[in-house]
Amino acid sequence: MSYVGLRGEQQRQLIDAGDVFEAWREASAERRRRFVGSMRWVERGGKSYLLRKIGSRERSLGPASAETREAYDRFIAGRDANADRIAGLATRLDQMAPVNKAMGLGRVPTVAARILRDLDLRELLGHQLFVVGTNALYAYEARAGVRLSPDLLATADVDLLYDSRQRLSLVGREVRDVGFLGILQRLDHSFAPARKGDFRAVNRDGYFVDLIRPEARDPMRDLAPDALSDPPDELHGSPIHGLAWLINAPRFEAVAIAEDGYPVPLVCVDPRVFALHKAWISRDEARDPRKRTRDMEQARACAALATSRLGMSFSSTAALSALPAAIQALVSALT
């Protein structure tokens, strides 16, 4: 057996921690949507005007009236209530973190967790960046309520799949200014490109972050953006054959617990797609034989979780439609 089920109290703790974290995420998203910036009254020409400031821009909402006073009171009251809710939920997460660690729920490497939380707050995770590779297994085991064998999870990197189809539509100004590498460096200043113009960043502890993207059908006419932004030292996604199937696959979201005891969001591909894609990779004779063996072990473990713990069937044509028929046929090798 490649996994063991969590005990009842572990299951409850994992669910409770996930619920608190989701409430915190919702409150944080509400703050960004509704309560960013400030409001103030100013005197102009003997009249009071209500101003709303967001970033460096400030605009008038009109002269003092019943409507503008109500808008001001509603904003201040809502902002204060939201701040209080975020603080309360954050305190609860602080209290749960050591318990999560003591119960053995901490799974996702801390470096990866910090990166994923930050990308989630920037609304990049699940929109333009997705977790692929070994770290996706943490999402599947969390939702399945199990712990996979450590041999299947050992990794010193995180692979992020870049969907360039909406390059700037969801990227905030800060991301455009500093780029993906700049985001990593704000979390850990030691991150730097492994080589100039590379797709990999590495920190002083040897932890790698790989930015990968689908290979174009015609590599000689590959005009898709390969980076989130344009700084000269930005990371450029490495084009890899077969990733287009993952870009078009159904999404799978979960909240796992990191080694630091705090929850971390993961957005990956459907575990059935993951399993079949890994099985396909394992047949690449140019790949290191040791990696090929591990690929198939991960594929089989993920397939077992999908069918026996998550109630997913490999006969679902909709879930697997992004994969070529030849890869769908590999399901027979997963048992």
VEXMIKOL-601891 format. One record per residue (C-alpha): residue number from 0; residue in three letters; z, x, y. Coordinates in nm, 3 decimals, decimal comma, m for minus. Last residue first. Layout:
# VEXMIKOL-601891
+-----+------+---------+---------+---------+
|  nr | rest |       Z |       X |       Y |
+-----+------+---------+---------+---------+
| NUM |  ALA |       Z |       X |       Y |
...
+-----+------+---------+---------+---------+
This chain:
# VEXMIKOL-601891
+-----+------+---------+---------+---------+
|  nr | rest |       Z |       X |       Y |
+-----+------+---------+---------+---------+
| 334 |  THR |  m1,165 |  m0,337 |  m0,126 |
| 333 |  LEU |  m1,349 |  m0,210 |   0,180 |
| 332 |  ALA |  m1,665 |  m0,095 |   0,002 |
| 331 |  SER |  m1,787 |  m0,452 |  m0,054 |
| 330 |  VAL |  m1,762 |  m0,514 |   0,320 |
| 329 |  LEU |  m2,037 |  m0,255 |   0,365 |
| 328 |  ALA |  m2,293 |  m0,537 |   0,376 |
| 327 |  GLN |  m2,199 |  m0,606 |   0,738 |
| 326 |  ILE |  m2,326 |  m0,257 |   0,812 |
| 325 |  ALA |  m2,668 |  m0,324 |   0,663 |
| 324 |  ALA |  m2,681 |  m0,662 |   0,837 |
| 323 |  PRO |  m2,652 |  m0,498 |   1,177 |
| 322 |  LEU |  m2,324 |  m0,565 |   1,359 |
| 321 |  ALA |  m2,290 |  m0,788 |   1,666 |
| 320 |  SER |  m2,291 |  m1,097 |   1,442 |
| 319 |  LEU |  m1,964 |  m0,999 |   1,274 |
| 318 |  ALA |  m1,731 |  m1,251 |   1,433 |
| 317 |  ALA |  m1,992 |  m1,529 |   1,436 |
| 316 |  THR |  m2,091 |  m1,473 |   1,072 |
| 315 |  SER |  m1,737 |  m1,529 |   0,948 |
| 314 |  SER |  m1,751 |  m1,430 |   0,580 |
| 313 |  PHE |  m1,531 |  m1,129 |   0,649 |
| 312 |  SER |  m1,237 |  m1,368 |   0,680 |
| 311 |  MET |  m0,941 |  m1,340 |   0,913 |
| 310 |  GLY |  m0,596 |  m1,475 |   0,828 |
| 309 |  LEU |  m0,413 |  m1,202 |   1,018 |
| 308 |  ARG |  m0,193 |  m1,065 |   0,740 |
| 307 |  SER |  m0,400 |  m1,065 |   0,420 |
| 306 |  THR |  m0,756 |  m1,064 |   0,554 |
| 305 |  ALA |  m0,731 |  m0,865 |   0,876 |
| 304 |  LEU |  m0,452 |  m0,637 |   0,757 |
| 303 |  ALA |  m0,644 |  m0,549 |   0,439 |
| 302 |  ALA |  m0,959 |  m0,477 |   0,640 |
| 301 |  CYS |  m0,760 |  m0,247 |   0,868 |
| 300 |  ALA |  m0,620 |  m0,054 |   0,573 |
| 299 |  ARG |  m0,965 |  m0,026 |   0,417 |
| 298 |  ALA |  m1,126 |   0,102 |   0,736 |
| 297 |  GLN |  m0,842 |   0,344 |   0,807 |
| 296 |  GLU |  m0,877 |   0,493 |   0,459 |
| 295 |  MET |  m1,255 |   0,508 |   0,505 |
| 294 |  ASP |  m1,224 |   0,697 |   0,832 |
| 293 |  ARG |  m0,961 |   0,927 |   0,680 |
| 292 |  THR |  m1,204 |   1,036 |   0,407 |
| 291 |  ARG |  m1,481 |   1,088 |   0,663 |
| 290 |  LYS |  m1,248 |   1,293 |   0,881 |
| 289 |  ARG |  m1,174 |   1,531 |   0,594 |
| 288 |  PRO |  m1,544 |   1,551 |   0,510 |
| 287 |  ASP |  m1,627 |   1,662 |   0,869 |
| 286 |  ARG |  m1,921 |   1,447 |   0,981 |
| 285 |  ALA |  m2,282 |   1,541 |   0,910 |
| 284 |  GLU |  m2,279 |   1,325 |   0,596 |
| 283 |  ASP |  m2,217 |   1,012 |   0,803 |
| 282 |  ARG |  m2,092 |   0,767 |   0,543 |
| 281 |  SER |  m1,741 |   0,749 |   0,692 |
| 280 |  ILE |  m1,893 |   0,628 |   1,018 |
| 279 |  TRP |  m2,021 |   0,314 |   0,842 |
| 278 |  ALA |  m1,678 |   0,242 |   0,693 |
| 277 |  LYS |  m1,527 |   0,289 |   1,039 |
| 276 |  HIS |  m1,773 |   0,036 |   1,182 |
| 275 |  LEU |  m1,688 |  m0,209 |   0,903 |
| 274 |  ALA |  m1,315 |  m0,178 |   0,964 |
| 273 |  PHE |  m1,341 |  m0,201 |   1,343 |
| 272 |  VAL |  m1,566 |  m0,506 |   1,317 |
| 271 |  ARG |  m1,310 |  m0,673 |   1,093 |
| 270 |  PRO |  m1,033 |  m0,568 |   1,332 |
| 269 |  ASP |  m1,205 |  m0,749 |   1,624 |
| 268 |  VAL |  m1,257 |  m0,497 |   1,901 |
| 267 |  CYS |  m0,981 |  m0,357 |   2,119 |
| 266 |  VAL |  m0,762 |  m0,453 |   2,413 |
| 265 |  LEU |  m0,414 |  m0,301 |   2,397 |
| 264 |  PRO |  m0,118 |  m0,381 |   2,621 |
| 263 |  VAL |   0,193 |  m0,161 |   2,612 |
| 262 |  PRO |   0,553 |  m0,266 |   2,567 |
| 261 |  TYR |   0,837 |  m0,025 |   2,651 |
| 260 |  GLY |   1,042 |   0,168 |   2,395 |
| 259 |  ASP |   0,932 |   0,516 |   2,507 |
| 258 |  GLU |   0,741 |   0,557 |   2,180 |
| 257 |  ALA |   0,528 |   0,263 |   2,282 |
| 256 |  ILE |   0,563 |  m0,096 |   2,167 |
| 255 |  ALA |   0,260 |  m0,311 |   2,095 |
| 254 |  VAL |   0,106 |  m0,601 |   2,285 |
| 253 |  ALA |  m0,217 |  m0,737 |   2,140 |
| 252 |  GLU |  m0,573 |  m0,823 |   2,233 |
| 251 |  PHE |  m0,882 |  m0,848 |   2,011 |
| 250 |  ARG |  m1,226 |  m0,882 |   2,162 |
| 249 |  PRO |  m1,534 |  m1,010 |   1,982 |
| 248 |  ALA |  m1,812 |  m0,750 |   1,937 |
| 247 |  ASN |  m2,083 |  m0,681 |   2,195 |
| 246 |  ILE |  m1,941 |  m0,351 |   2,319 |
| 245 |  LEU |  m1,863 |  m0,258 |   1,958 |
| 244 |  TRP |  m2,224 |  m0,295 |   1,846 |
| 243 |  ALA |  m2,337 |  m0,094 |   2,148 |
| 242 |  LEU |  m2,108 |   0,182 |   2,018 |
| 241 |  GLY |  m2,341 |   0,259 |   1,727 |
| 240 |  HIS |  m2,489 |   0,583 |   1,859 |
| 239 |  ILE |  m2,271 |   0,770 |   2,106 |
| 238 |  PRO |  m2,335 |   0,835 |   2,474 |
| 237 |  SER |  m2,056 |   1,051 |   2,626 |
| 236 |  GLY |  m1,902 |   0,891 |   2,931 |
| 235 |  HIS |  m1,894 |   1,112 |   3,238 |
| 234 |  LEU |  m1,558 |   1,221 |   3,377 |
| 233 |  GLU |  m1,554 |   1,265 |   3,756 |
| 232 |  ASP |  m1,547 |   1,613 |   3,914 |
| 231 |  PRO |  m1,801 |   1,532 |   4,187 |
| 230 |  PRO |  m1,644 |   1,193 |   4,269 |
| 229 |  ASP |  m1,895 |   0,914 |   4,189 |
| 228 |  SER |  m1,729 |   0,623 |   4,010 |
| 227 |  LEU |  m1,678 |   0,459 |   3,672 |
| 226 |  ALA |  m1,907 |   0,710 |   3,502 |
| 225 |  ASP |  m2,212 |   0,699 |   3,272 |
| 224 |  PRO |  m2,419 |   0,450 |   3,468 |
| 223 |  ALA |  m2,707 |   0,320 |   3,252 |
| 222 |  LEU |  m3,044 |   0,484 |   3,317 |
| 221 |  ASP |  m3,106 |   0,616 |   2,965 |
| 220 |  ARG |  m3,484 |   0,647 |   2,955 |
| 219 |  MET |  m3,512 |   0,954 |   2,731 |
| 218 |  PRO |  m3,224 |   0,820 |   2,521 |
| 217 |  ASP |  m3,433 |   0,512 |   2,429 |
| 216 |  ARG |  m3,205 |   0,257 |   2,266 |
| 215 |  ALA |  m2,932 |   0,379 |   2,501 |
| 214 |  GLU |  m2,621 |   0,533 |   2,348 |
| 213 |  PRO |  m2,310 |   0,325 |   2,395 |
| 212 |  ARG |  m2,024 |   0,477 |   2,594 |
| 211 |  ILE |  m1,740 |   0,725 |   2,550 |
| 210 |  LEU |  m1,457 |   0,845 |   2,772 |
| 209 |  ASP |  m1,223 |   1,069 |   2,576 |
| 208 |  VAL |  m0,863 |   1,131 |   2,682 |
| 207 |  PHE |  m0,714 |   1,439 |   2,518 |
| 206 |  TYR |  m0,351 |   1,550 |   2,478 |
| 205 |  GLY |  m0,322 |   1,929 |   2,462 |
| 204 |  ASP |   0,020 |   1,952 |   2,627 |
| 203 |  ARG |  m0,128 |   2,088 |   2,951 |
| 202 |  ASN |  m0,350 |   1,781 |   2,986 |
| 201 |  VAL |  m0,702 |   1,724 |   2,856 |
| 200 |  ALA |  m0,992 |   1,526 |   2,997 |
| 199 |  ARG |  m1,303 |   1,467 |   2,790 |
| 198 |  PHE |  m1,646 |   1,331 |   2,890 |
| 197 |  ASP |  m1,746 |   1,661 |   3,047 |
| 196 |  GLY |  m1,903 |   1,737 |   3,385 |
| 195 |  LYS |  m1,722 |   2,070 |   3,398 |
| 194 |  ARG |  m1,547 |   2,139 |   3,069 |
| 193 |  ALA |  m1,223 |   2,002 |   2,920 |
| 192 |  PRO |  m1,198 |   1,805 |   3,243 |
| 191 |  ALA |  m0,848 |   1,822 |   3,392 |
| 190 |  PHE |  m0,518 |   1,643 |   3,336 |
| 189 |  SER |  m0,222 |   1,851 |   3,458 |
| 188 |  HIS |  m0,141 |   1,610 |   3,742 |
| 187 |  ASP |  m0,016 |   1,349 |   3,496 |
| 186 |  LEU |  m0,019 |   0,982 |   3,604 |
| 185 |  ARG |  m0,198 |   1,048 |   3,931 |
| 184 |  GLN |  m0,420 |   1,291 |   3,743 |
| 183 |  LEU |  m0,533 |   1,020 |   3,502 |
| 182 |  ILE |  m0,635 |   0,792 |   3,788 |
| 181 |  GLY |  m0,818 |   1,079 |   3,956 |
| 180 |  LEU |  m1,014 |   1,142 |   3,636 |
| 179 |  PHE |  m1,126 |   0,779 |   3,640 |
| 178 |  GLY |  m1,256 |   0,808 |   3,993 |
| 177 |  VAL |  m1,070 |   0,898 |   4,312 |
| 176 |  ASP |  m1,253 |   0,690 |   4,574 |
| 175 |  ARG |  m1,417 |   0,425 |   4,355 |
| 174 |  VAL |  m1,091 |   0,383 |   4,165 |
| 173 |  GLU |  m0,901 |   0,338 |   4,490 |
| 172 |  ARG |  m1,154 |   0,083 |   4,614 |
| 171 |  GLY |  m1,113 |  m0,138 |   4,312 |
| 170 |  VAL |  m1,353 |  m0,147 |   4,020 |
| 169 |  LEU |  m1,436 |  m0,497 |   3,898 |
| 168 |  SER |  m1,790 |  m0,537 |   4,025 |
| 167 |  LEU |  m1,854 |  m0,166 |   4,038 |
| 166 |  ARG |  m1,993 |  m0,090 |   3,690 |
| 165 |  GLN |  m2,038 |  m0,433 |   3,541 |
| 164 |  ARG |  m2,272 |  m0,336 |   3,257 |
| 163 |  SER |  m2,108 |   0,005 |   3,225 |
| 162 |  ASP |  m1,882 |  m0,088 |   2,933 |
| 161 |  TYR |  m1,679 |   0,228 |   2,874 |
| 160 |  LEU |  m1,509 |   0,276 |   2,538 |
| 159 |  LEU |  m1,181 |   0,461 |   2,570 |
| 158 |  ASP |  m1,078 |   0,704 |   2,297 |
| 157 |  VAL |  m0,717 |   0,825 |   2,302 |
| 156 |  ASP |  m0,618 |   1,171 |   2,186 |
| 155 |  ALA |  m0,369 |   1,367 |   1,980 |
| 154 |  THR |  m0,389 |   1,156 |   1,666 |
| 153 |  ALA |  m0,176 |   1,066 |   1,364 |
| 152 |  LEU |  m0,219 |   0,696 |   1,287 |
| 151 |  LEU |  m0,352 |   0,683 |   0,931 |
| 150 |  ASP |  m0,113 |   0,949 |   0,799 |
| 149 |  PRO |   0,177 |   0,761 |   0,961 |
| 148 |  SER |   0,120 |   0,472 |   0,716 |
| 147 |  LEU |   0,083 |   0,142 |   0,897 |
| 146 |  ARG |   0,380 |  m0,055 |   1,019 |
| 145 |  VAL |   0,358 |  m0,431 |   0,992 |
| 144 |  GLY |   0,385 |  m0,748 |   1,199 |
| 143 |  ALA |   0,015 |  m0,832 |   1,183 |
| 142 |  ARG |  m0,017 |  m0,852 |   1,561 |
| 141 |  ALA |   0,156 |  m0,516 |   1,601 |
| 140 |  GLU |  m0,038 |  m0,359 |   1,312 |
| 139 |  TYR |  m0,372 |  m0,458 |   1,463 |
| 138 |  ALA |  m0,287 |  m0,338 |   1,813 |
| 137 |  TYR |  m0,153 |  m0,005 |   1,689 |
| 136 |  LEU |  m0,472 |   0,041 |   1,487 |
| 135 |  ALA |  m0,670 |   0,051 |   1,811 |
| 134 |  ASN |  m0,517 |   0,395 |   1,873 |
| 133 |  THR |  m0,723 |   0,541 |   1,588 |
| 132 |  GLY |  m1,062 |   0,483 |   1,746 |
| 131 |  VAL |  m1,140 |   0,230 |   2,015 |
| 130 |  VAL |  m0,944 |   0,105 |   2,316 |
| 129 |  PHE |  m1,156 |  m0,079 |   2,570 |
| 128 |  LEU |  m1,256 |  m0,003 |   2,930 |
| 127 |  GLN |  m1,472 |  m0,215 |   3,160 |
| 126 |  HIS |  m1,302 |  m0,552 |   3,145 |
| 125 |  GLY |  m1,036 |  m0,532 |   2,876 |
| 124 |  LEU |  m0,851 |  m0,256 |   3,056 |
| 123 |  LEU |  m0,991 |  m0,220 |   3,407 |
| 122 |  GLU |  m0,767 |  m0,475 |   3,576 |
| 121 |  ARG |  m0,592 |  m0,202 |   3,780 |
| 120 |  LEU |  m0,261 |  m0,309 |   3,625 |
| 119 |  ASP |  m0,420 |  m0,284 |   3,279 |
| 118 |  LEU |  m0,555 |   0,065 |   3,352 |
| 117 |  ASP |  m0,203 |   0,171 |   3,448 |
| 116 |  ARG |  m0,050 |   0,024 |   3,134 |
| 115 |  LEU |  m0,318 |   0,192 |   2,921 |
| 114 |  ILE |  m0,260 |   0,535 |   3,074 |
| 113 |  ARG |   0,118 |   0,518 |   3,038 |
| 112 |  ALA |   0,081 |   0,401 |   2,677 |
| 111 |  ALA |  m0,157 |   0,683 |   2,588 |
| 110 |  VAL |   0,091 |   0,941 |   2,717 |
| 109 |  THR |   0,383 |   0,770 |   2,541 |
| 108 |  PRO |   0,218 |   0,765 |   2,199 |
| 107 |  VAL |   0,203 |   0,407 |   2,065 |
| 106 |  ARG |   0,462 |   0,334 |   1,794 |
| 105 |  GLY |   0,808 |   0,245 |   1,921 |
| 104 |  LEU |   0,928 |  m0,036 |   1,692 |
| 103 |  GLY |   1,179 |   0,172 |   1,497 |
| 102 |  MET |   1,475 |  m0,055 |   1,563 |
| 101 |  ALA |   1,644 |   0,210 |   1,778 |
| 100 |  LYS |   1,330 |   0,243 |   1,991 |
|  99 |  ASN |   1,304 |  m0,130 |   2,055 |
|  98 |  VAL |   1,675 |  m0,143 |   2,133 |
|  97 |  PRO |   1,636 |   0,141 |   2,383 |
|  96 |  ALA |   1,351 |  m0,049 |   2,555 |
|  95 |  MET |   1,513 |  m0,396 |   2,557 |
|  94 |  GLN |   1,744 |  m0,335 |   2,851 |
|  93 |  ASP |   1,472 |  m0,179 |   3,064 |
|  92 |  LEU |   1,243 |  m0,471 |   2,975 |
|  91 |  ARG |   1,512 |  m0,712 |   3,095 |
|  90 |  THR |   1,547 |  m0,520 |   3,420 |
|  89 |  ALA |   1,171 |  m0,541 |   3,471 |
|  88 |  LEU |   1,186 |  m0,916 |   3,410 |
|  87 |  GLY |   1,454 |  m0,958 |   3,675 |
|  86 |  ALA |   1,274 |  m0,738 |   3,928 |
|  85 |  ILE |   0,945 |  m0,921 |   3,874 |
|  84 |  ARG |   1,115 |  m1,258 |   3,919 |
|  83 |  ASP |   1,290 |  m1,147 |   4,238 |
|  82 |  ALA |   0,965 |  m1,014 |   4,382 |
|  81 |  ASN |   0,792 |  m1,343 |   4,300 |
|  80 |  ALA |   1,067 |  m1,547 |   4,465 |
|  79 |  ASP |   1,047 |  m1,328 |   4,776 |
|  78 |  ARG |   0,667 |  m1,352 |   4,793 |
|  77 |  GLY |   0,673 |  m1,727 |   4,740 |
|  76 |  ALA |   0,932 |  m1,782 |   5,014 |
|  75 |  ILE |   0,746 |  m1,556 |   5,258 |
|  74 |  PHE |   0,405 |  m1,707 |   5,183 |
|  73 |  ARG |   0,527 |  m2,068 |   5,191 |
|  72 |  ASP |   0,708 |  m2,011 |   5,520 |
|  71 |  TYR |   0,397 |  m1,855 |   5,676 |
|  70 |  ALA |   0,163 |  m2,128 |   5,550 |
|  69 |  GLU |   0,406 |  m2,397 |   5,670 |
|  68 |  ARG |   0,418 |  m2,234 |   6,013 |
|  67 |  THR |   0,037 |  m2,215 |   6,013 |
|  66 |  GLU |   0,002 |  m2,584 |   5,927 |
|  65 |  ALA |   0,264 |  m2,717 |   6,167 |
|  64 |  SER |   0,105 |  m2,513 |   6,441 |
|  63 |  ALA |   0,124 |  m2,163 |   6,586 |
|  62 |  PRO |  m0,225 |  m2,035 |   6,665 |
|  61 |  GLY |  m0,473 |  m1,940 |   6,393 |
|  60 |  LEU |  m0,494 |  m1,740 |   6,071 |
|  59 |  SER |  m0,574 |  m1,422 |   6,262 |
|  58 |  ARG |  m0,704 |  m1,120 |   6,078 |
|  57 |  GLU |  m0,569 |  m0,779 |   5,985 |
|  56 |  ARG |  m0,755 |  m0,515 |   5,789 |
|  55 |  SER |  m0,600 |  m0,181 |   5,692 |
|  54 |  GLY |  m0,474 |  m0,305 |   5,356 |
|  53 |  ILE |  m0,425 |  m0,678 |   5,374 |
|  52 |  LYS |  m0,277 |  m0,809 |   5,698 |
|  51 |  ARG |  m0,241 |  m1,177 |   5,781 |
|  50 |  LEU |  m0,177 |  m1,274 |   6,144 |
|  49 |  LEU |  m0,018 |  m1,593 |   6,276 |
|  48 |  TYR |  m0,065 |  m1,649 |   6,648 |
|  47 |  SER |   0,191 |  m1,732 |   6,912 |
|  46 |  LYS |   0,066 |  m1,831 |   7,258 |
|  45 |  GLY |   0,131 |  m1,691 |   7,605 |
|  44 |  GLY |  m0,198 |  m1,504 |   7,615 |
|  43 |  ARG |  m0,126 |  m1,336 |   7,286 |
|  42 |  GLU |   0,214 |  m1,324 |   7,120 |
|  41 |  VAL |   0,222 |  m1,207 |   6,756 |
|  40 |  TRP |   0,358 |  m1,362 |   6,437 |
|  39 |  ARG |   0,348 |  m1,175 |   6,109 |
|  38 |  MET |   0,209 |  m1,196 |   5,755 |
|  37 |  SER |   0,195 |  m0,921 |   5,494 |
|  36 |  GLY |  m0,017 |  m0,749 |   5,230 |
|  35 |  VAL |  m0,048 |  m0,857 |   4,867 |
|  34 |  PHE |   0,127 |  m1,184 |   4,794 |
|  33 |  ARG |  m0,128 |  m1,408 |   4,631 |
|  32 |  ARG |  m0,351 |  m1,215 |   4,391 |
|  31 |  ARG |  m0,160 |  m0,888 |   4,351 |
|  30 |  ARG |   0,178 |  m1,063 |   4,336 |
|  29 |  GLU |   0,040 |  m1,318 |   4,089 |
|  28 |  ALA |  m0,084 |  m1,035 |   3,867 |
|  27 |  SER |   0,264 |  m0,882 |   3,868 |
|  26 |  ALA |   0,421 |  m1,216 |   3,776 |
|  25 |  GLU |   0,171 |  m1,259 |   3,492 |
|  24 |  ARG |   0,231 |  m0,904 |   3,367 |
|  23 |  TRP |   0,608 |  m0,955 |   3,376 |
|  22 |  ALA |   0,576 |  m1,278 |   3,178 |
|  21 |  GLU |   0,357 |  m1,096 |   2,927 |
|  20 |  PHE |   0,619 |  m0,821 |   2,901 |
|  19 |  VAL |   0,897 |  m1,072 |   2,836 |
|  18 |  ASP |   0,691 |  m1,239 |   2,563 |
|  17 |  GLY |   0,598 |  m0,906 |   2,403 |
|  16 |  ALA |   0,961 |  m0,796 |   2,394 |
|  15 |  ASP |   1,059 |  m1,125 |   2,231 |
|  14 |  ILE |   0,784 |  m1,099 |   1,969 |
|  13 |  LEU |   0,873 |  m0,740 |   1,881 |
|  12 |  GLN |   1,244 |  m0,823 |   1,868 |
|  11 |  ARG |   1,181 |  m1,121 |   1,640 |
|  10 |  GLN |   0,962 |  m0,918 |   1,403 |
|   9 |  GLN |   1,215 |  m0,637 |   1,393 |
|   8 |  GLU |   1,492 |  m0,885 |   1,311 |
|   7 |  GLY |   1,285 |  m1,026 |   1,026 |
|   6 |  ARG |   1,197 |  m0,689 |   0,879 |
|   5 |  LEU |   0,855 |  m0,545 |   0,951 |
|   4 |  GLY |   0,602 |  m0,537 |   0,670 |
|   3 |  VAL |   0,494 |  m0,210 |   0,512 |
|   2 |  TYR |   0,149 |  m0,057 |   0,533 |
|   1 |  SER |  m0,105 |   0,147 |   0,337 |
|   0 |  MET |   0,000 |   0,000 |   0,000 |
+-----+------+---------+---------+---------+
